[in-house]
Amino acid sequence: MTTADWAERALAALLGRVAVTEAEVGHRFPLFADPDGGRWTTTGRGSWTGGFWAGLLWLRALHTGAEGDRAVASACTGRLADWVPADTATRGLILWYGTALATGDARAAELRERAGRTCLAAMDPRLGLVPWGSAFGGPRLLARVDGVPGMVPLLAAVGPEGAAAAGSHLDRHLDVCLHEGLLRPACRFEAETGWRACDDPPPGWSRGSAWLMLAVADAIHCLGADERKPRRLAAARQLAAPWTVAGAPLVPAADAALPDGPSDTSAAAIAAVALLKLARTAGPQATEFQARAVATLHHLAHAHLTGTGAGRPPGMLLNGCYDAARGTAVRHELVWGDFFLAFGLAALIGLVDVRAA
């Protein structure tokens, strides 16, 4: 079976699951689904994951070409508009991934433009980044690696000033969170002492390196060459190393400090997409990155994606971990895991350009 064959079959299963989910959740947003019956826990406004549900709906519309599917995706994207003024760097995740695949949709284009300009206005010139924000509680002046992906291309899309802000946002996170060769997923700024590492998320959080690698890959593509590009390329290689070293598991532990704890397929799916993007840089490791990405997507599609006759709905990417420390949804289907697996598969079969989102 060729790559196109198995990738198309897996993508069709995922998008079939999207249709079932749409019927179940209505105007709410799916967050995670239990691994047995597949029933979704939902949110009314989408939380930080709402853009991934809209992105899945746009992938379905691209796959089917049906006007009805485009209308559903467009309406879902419109429901993300309330997040534009929200004080959170996760607006990158929400408003980039919820609009990036909406080719030819005027409402999505306007929303993306407005979101990019609002995030540009939220740049803190003292810190050189868009702060994590207060929308989800806790300290506001944080640099968190999950506040970088999506934010970089969202800012870069609003012209030269936005591109400069995108570069600053990424580079400051690299300086703070990738400190002396160690990944610190979250750091808090204190006026007296500067940046200090937080305990949550922990240093071994698998999505930490995946999120930051994804952001770096996007920056390499959308920001072009400047004096910081060598630093970004070096960071990309550093972040990719644990994912590509010989013997590394295709699906990592959700927390490296808990090797016998839950794994996280969503981290693997994010990393696979990041590696596909890095493979397009045509650097010396392009072939290695491409091969590892394809191997990861193949493994997820064959070992963790439910099929027919399994006693549960087909097309569920299982063994995602929402929060290992709190025991929340530790072997579940996660909406962002579904999105990144579907997007990676769509890129493999040529349905989308991997640099599109």
C-alpha positions as CSV (number, residue, x, y, z in Angstrom):
1,M,0.0,0.0,0.0
2,T,1.4,3.4,-1.0
3,T,1.6,6.4,1.4
4,A,-1.2,8.0,-0.6
5,D,-3.4,4.9,-0.1
6,W,-3.1,4.6,3.7
7,A,-3.1,8.3,4.3
8,E,-6.3,8.8,2.3
9,R,-8.0,6.0,4.2
10,A,-7.0,7.3,7.5
11,L,-8.0,10.9,6.6
12,A,-11.4,9.6,5.4
13,A,-11.9,7.9,8.7
14,L,-11.0,11.1,10.6
15,L,-13.3,13.2,8.5
16,G,-16.1,10.7,8.9
17,R,-15.6,11.1,12.6
18,V,-15.9,14.9,12.1
19,A,-19.4,14.4,10.6
20,V,-20.5,12.3,13.6
21,T,-19.1,14.8,16.0
22,E,-20.8,17.7,14.3
23,A,-24.1,16.0,14.7
24,E,-23.4,15.3,18.4
25,V,-22.1,18.7,19.5
26,G,-24.2,21.1,17.5
27,H,-23.1,24.7,18.0
28,R,-20.8,23.7,20.9
29,F,-17.1,22.9,20.5
30,P,-15.7,19.4,21.2
31,L,-12.8,19.3,23.6
32,F,-12.0,15.6,24.4
33,A,-13.9,12.3,24.0
34,D,-13.9,9.3,26.2
35,P,-12.0,6.3,24.8
36,D,-14.8,3.8,25.1
37,G,-18.0,5.3,23.9
38,G,-16.5,8.3,22.1
39,R,-18.8,10.8,23.8
40,W,-17.4,14.4,23.7
41,T,-16.9,16.8,26.6
42,T,-17.7,20.1,25.0
43,T,-17.4,23.9,25.7
44,G,-19.7,26.7,24.7
45,R,-17.2,29.1,23.4
46,G,-14.4,26.7,22.3
47,S,-11.8,27.5,25.0
48,W,-8.2,27.5,23.6
49,T,-9.1,24.5,21.3
50,G,-12.0,26.0,19.3
51,G,-9.8,26.8,16.3
52,F,-8.9,23.2,15.8
53,W,-12.6,22.2,15.5
54,A,-13.1,24.9,12.9
55,G,-9.9,23.7,11.2
56,L,-11.2,20.2,11.1
57,L,-14.5,21.4,9.5
58,W,-12.5,23.3,6.9
59,L,-10.4,20.2,6.1
60,R,-13.7,18.3,5.6
61,A,-14.9,21.0,3.3
62,L,-11.6,20.9,1.3
63,H,-11.9,17.1,1.1
64,T,-15.5,16.9,0.0
65,G,-15.8,20.2,-2.0
66,A,-19.4,20.4,-0.8
67,E,-20.9,23.9,-0.4
68,G,-22.9,22.7,2.7
69,D,-19.6,21.7,4.4
70,R,-18.1,25.1,3.6
71,A,-21.1,26.8,5.1
72,V,-20.8,24.7,8.3
73,A,-17.1,25.5,8.6
74,S,-17.7,29.2,7.9
75,A,-20.4,29.4,10.6
76,C,-18.2,27.7,13.1
77,T,-15.3,30.1,12.3
78,G,-17.7,33.0,12.9
79,R,-18.4,31.8,16.4
80,L,-14.7,32.3,17.3
81,A,-15.0,36.1,16.9
82,D,-15.6,36.7,20.6
83,W,-12.0,35.6,21.2
84,V,-10.5,38.5,19.3
85,P,-10.4,40.9,22.3
86,A,-9.7,38.2,24.8
87,D,-6.5,38.7,26.8
88,T,-4.7,35.5,25.9
89,A,-1.8,34.5,23.7
90,T,-3.8,31.3,22.8
91,R,-5.6,33.6,20.3
92,G,-2.9,32.3,18.0
93,L,-4.2,28.7,18.4
94,I,-7.8,29.8,18.2
95,L,-7.8,32.4,15.4
96,W,-5.0,31.2,13.2
97,Y,-6.0,27.5,13.0
98,G,-9.6,28.4,12.9
99,T,-9.2,30.6,9.8
100,A,-6.0,29.5,7.9
101,L,-7.6,26.8,5.8
102,A,-10.7,28.9,5.0
103,T,-9.7,29.6,1.4
104,G,-12.0,32.1,-0.3
105,D,-14.1,32.8,2.8
106,A,-14.4,36.5,3.3
107,R,-15.7,36.2,6.9
108,A,-12.7,34.1,7.9
109,A,-10.2,36.5,6.1
110,E,-11.7,39.5,7.9
111,L,-11.6,37.7,11.3
112,R,-8.0,36.7,10.8
113,E,-7.0,40.3,9.8
114,R,-8.8,41.8,12.8
115,A,-7.3,39.2,15.2
116,G,-3.8,39.8,13.9
117,R,-4.1,43.5,14.4
118,T,-5.6,43.1,17.9
119,C,-2.7,40.8,18.9
120,L,-0.2,43.3,17.4
121,A,-1.7,46.0,19.7
122,A,-1.3,43.6,22.6
123,M,2.5,43.3,22.2
124,D,4.3,44.3,25.4
125,P,7.2,46.4,24.2
126,R,9.0,45.9,27.5
127,L,8.8,42.1,27.2
128,G,9.0,41.9,23.5
129,L,6.1,39.5,23.2
130,V,2.3,39.1,23.5
131,P,1.9,38.0,27.2
132,W,0.1,34.8,28.0
133,G,-2.7,36.9,29.4
134,S,-5.4,36.7,32.1
135,A,-8.2,35.1,30.2
136,F,-7.8,31.6,31.8
137,G,-6.7,32.9,35.2
138,G,-3.3,32.8,36.9
139,P,-0.5,35.2,36.4
140,R,-0.7,37.3,33.3
141,L,3.0,38.0,32.5
142,L,4.0,34.6,31.3
143,A,5.9,33.3,28.4
144,R,4.5,29.9,27.5
145,V,5.4,27.8,24.6
146,D,1.8,27.1,23.7
147,G,1.3,30.8,23.2
148,V,3.7,30.9,20.2
149,P,2.3,28.5,17.5
150,G,-0.4,30.2,15.5
151,M,0.6,33.6,17.0
152,V,3.6,33.8,14.7
153,P,1.8,33.5,11.3
154,L,-1.2,35.4,12.7
155,L,1.0,38.4,13.4
156,A,3.1,38.0,10.3
157,A,0.0,38.2,8.1
158,V,-0.7,41.8,8.9
159,G,2.3,43.4,7.2
160,P,5.8,44.5,8.0
161,E,5.0,45.7,11.5
162,G,3.3,42.4,12.2
163,A,6.2,40.4,10.9
164,A,8.6,42.3,13.2
165,A,6.3,41.6,16.1
166,A,6.0,37.9,15.1
167,G,9.8,37.6,15.1
168,S,10.1,39.3,18.4
169,H,7.4,37.1,20.0
170,L,9.1,33.9,18.8
171,D,12.7,35.0,19.6
172,R,11.9,36.2,23.1
173,H,10.2,32.8,23.8
174,L,13.3,31.0,22.4
175,D,15.5,33.2,24.6
176,V,13.4,32.6,27.7
177,C,12.0,29.1,27.3
178,L,14.9,27.4,25.5
179,H,17.4,28.4,28.1
180,E,21.0,27.1,28.1
181,G,19.8,24.0,26.2
182,L,16.9,23.2,28.5
183,L,13.3,23.6,27.6
184,R,11.2,25.6,30.2
185,P,7.6,25.4,28.9
186,A,6.5,28.4,31.0
187,C,8.3,31.3,32.6
188,R,6.9,34.1,34.7
189,F,8.2,37.7,34.5
190,E,8.8,39.4,37.8
191,A,10.0,43.0,37.9
192,E,12.6,42.3,40.6
193,T,14.1,39.2,39.2
194,G,13.2,39.0,35.5
195,W,12.1,35.6,34.0
196,R,11.8,32.6,36.3
197,A,10.7,29.1,35.3
198,C,7.3,27.8,36.4
199,D,6.6,24.3,37.6
200,D,3.5,23.9,35.5
201,P,3.6,22.7,32.8
202,P,6.6,20.5,33.9
203,P,9.9,20.5,32.0
204,G,9.2,17.1,30.5
205,W,5.8,18.0,29.1
206,S,5.8,16.4,25.6
207,R,3.7,19.0,23.9
208,G,6.1,21.7,25.1
209,S,8.8,20.8,22.6
210,A,6.2,20.0,19.9
211,W,4.5,23.4,20.2
212,L,7.7,25.3,20.1
213,M,9.1,23.3,17.2
214,L,5.9,24.0,15.3
215,A,6.2,27.8,15.9
216,V,9.9,27.8,14.8
217,A,9.0,25.9,11.6
218,D,6.3,28.4,10.8
219,A,8.7,31.3,11.5
220,I,11.3,29.9,9.1
221,H,8.7,29.8,6.4
222,C,6.8,33.1,7.0
223,L,9.5,35.5,8.3
224,G,12.2,34.8,5.7
225,A,15.8,35.6,6.2
226,D,17.1,38.1,8.7
227,E,19.8,38.2,11.3
228,R,17.9,35.9,13.7
229,K,17.3,33.1,11.1
230,P,20.5,31.1,12.1
231,R,19.3,31.1,15.7
232,R,15.9,29.9,14.7
233,L,17.4,27.1,12.5
234,A,19.6,26.0,15.4
235,A,16.5,26.0,17.7
236,A,14.6,23.9,15.2
237,R,17.4,21.3,15.1
238,Q,17.6,21.3,18.9
239,L,13.9,20.9,19.3
240,A,13.7,18.2,16.6
241,A,16.5,16.1,18.1
242,P,14.5,14.3,20.8
243,W,11.9,13.4,18.2
244,T,14.3,12.1,15.6
245,V,17.1,10.4,17.6
246,A,17.5,6.7,17.0
247,G,15.3,4.7,19.3
248,A,13.0,7.6,20.3
249,P,9.4,6.4,20.6
250,L,7.0,7.5,17.9
251,V,4.5,8.5,20.7
252,P,6.2,10.0,23.7
253,A,5.2,9.9,27.4
254,A,3.0,12.8,28.2
255,D,5.6,13.8,30.9
256,A,9.2,12.5,30.4
257,A,9.5,12.3,34.2
258,L,6.7,9.7,34.2
259,P,7.9,7.1,31.6
260,D,5.3,4.6,32.9
261,G,2.5,7.2,32.8
262,P,0.2,8.0,30.0
263,S,1.5,8.7,26.5
264,D,0.3,11.6,24.3
265,T,-0.6,11.0,20.7
266,S,-1.5,14.6,20.2
267,A,2.1,15.6,20.9
268,A,3.2,13.2,18.3
269,A,0.8,14.6,15.7
270,I,1.9,18.2,16.4
271,A,5.6,17.1,16.1
272,A,4.9,15.3,12.9
273,V,3.4,18.4,11.3
274,A,6.3,20.5,12.5
275,L,8.8,18.0,11.0
276,L,6.9,18.1,7.7
277,K,7.2,21.9,7.7
278,L,10.9,21.7,8.6
279,A,11.5,19.2,5.8
280,R,10.4,21.9,3.4
281,T,13.4,24.1,4.4
282,A,15.6,21.9,2.2
283,G,18.3,21.8,4.8
284,P,20.7,18.9,5.3
285,Q,18.2,17.1,7.6
286,A,15.2,17.5,5.3
287,T,15.1,13.8,4.3
288,E,15.4,12.7,8.0
289,F,12.6,15.0,9.1
290,Q,10.3,13.9,6.3
291,A,10.9,10.2,7.0
292,R,10.3,10.6,10.7
293,A,7.1,12.6,10.1
294,V,5.7,10.0,7.8
295,A,6.6,7.2,10.1
296,T,4.9,9.0,13.0
297,L,1.7,9.7,11.0
298,H,1.7,6.0,9.7
299,H,2.0,4.8,13.3
300,L,-0.8,7.0,14.6
301,A,-3.0,6.0,11.7
302,H,-2.4,2.2,12.2
303,A,-1.9,1.9,16.0
304,H,-4.0,4.6,17.6
305,L,-6.9,5.4,15.2
306,T,-10.1,3.4,15.8
307,G,-11.5,1.3,12.9
308,T,-14.8,-0.2,12.2
309,G,-16.1,-3.0,14.4
310,A,-14.1,-1.9,17.4
311,G,-17.2,-1.3,19.6
312,R,-16.6,2.4,19.4
313,P,-16.9,5.0,16.6
314,P,-14.3,4.8,13.9
315,G,-11.8,7.6,13.2
316,M,-10.9,8.4,16.9
317,L,-7.3,9.2,17.6
318,L,-6.9,7.6,21.0
319,N,-4.3,7.8,23.7
320,G,-4.1,11.6,23.8
321,C,-3.4,13.1,27.2
322,Y,-5.0,16.4,28.2
323,D,-3.3,16.8,31.6
324,A,-1.2,14.0,33.1
325,A,-0.6,15.7,36.4
326,R,-4.3,16.3,37.1
327,G,-5.4,13.0,35.6
328,T,-7.7,14.8,33.1
329,A,-8.5,12.8,29.9
330,V,-5.3,10.8,30.0
331,R,-6.1,8.3,27.2
332,H,-8.7,10.2,25.3
333,E,-9.4,11.5,21.8
334,L,-8.4,15.2,21.8
335,V,-9.7,17.6,19.2
336,W,-6.3,19.1,18.5
337,G,-4.8,15.7,18.1
338,D,-7.4,14.9,15.5
339,F,-6.7,18.2,13.8
340,F,-2.9,17.8,13.5
341,L,-3.2,14.1,12.4
342,A,-5.8,15.1,9.8
343,F,-3.7,18.1,8.6
344,G,-0.6,16.0,8.3
345,L,-2.4,13.3,6.3
346,A,-3.9,16.0,4.1
347,A,-0.5,17.3,3.4
348,L,0.8,13.9,2.5
349,I,-1.8,13.3,-0.1
350,G,-1.5,16.9,-1.5
351,L,-4.9,18.2,-0.3
352,V,-3.2,21.1,1.4
353,D,0.2,22.7,1.4
354,V,1.8,21.9,4.8
355,R,2.8,25.6,5.1
356,A,-0.9,26.7,4.8
357,A,-1.7,26.3,8.5
